[in-house]
Amino acid sequence: MAAEKKQEINEEVEQEDEGVIDPPEIDSKYRMIILAAQRSKQLQRGANSRTDIDVRKNKPTRVAMKELAEKKVNFEILENTK
């Protein structure tokens, strides 16, 4: 039992070390548009693309949409607190 728990912890640490991105599911098209716009701004300001698409031949918005489709962009969904 303890050996299994150690193995699970080691696997989690390895995933964190590799930089595995596990974003939540995008629950609406509006959220996807907002995320793509934010990522597009980052790309326009000089951020590196996280996908194999050619950034010189494609607009930043297209690159951002492809990154979101491939789940290469990490984000959190924050709940509104009133």
Secondary structure by P-SEA (a helix, b strand, c coil): caaaaaaaaaaaaaaaaabbbbbcccccaaaaaaaaaaaaaaaaabbbbccccccccccaaaaaaaaaaaccbbbbbbcccc
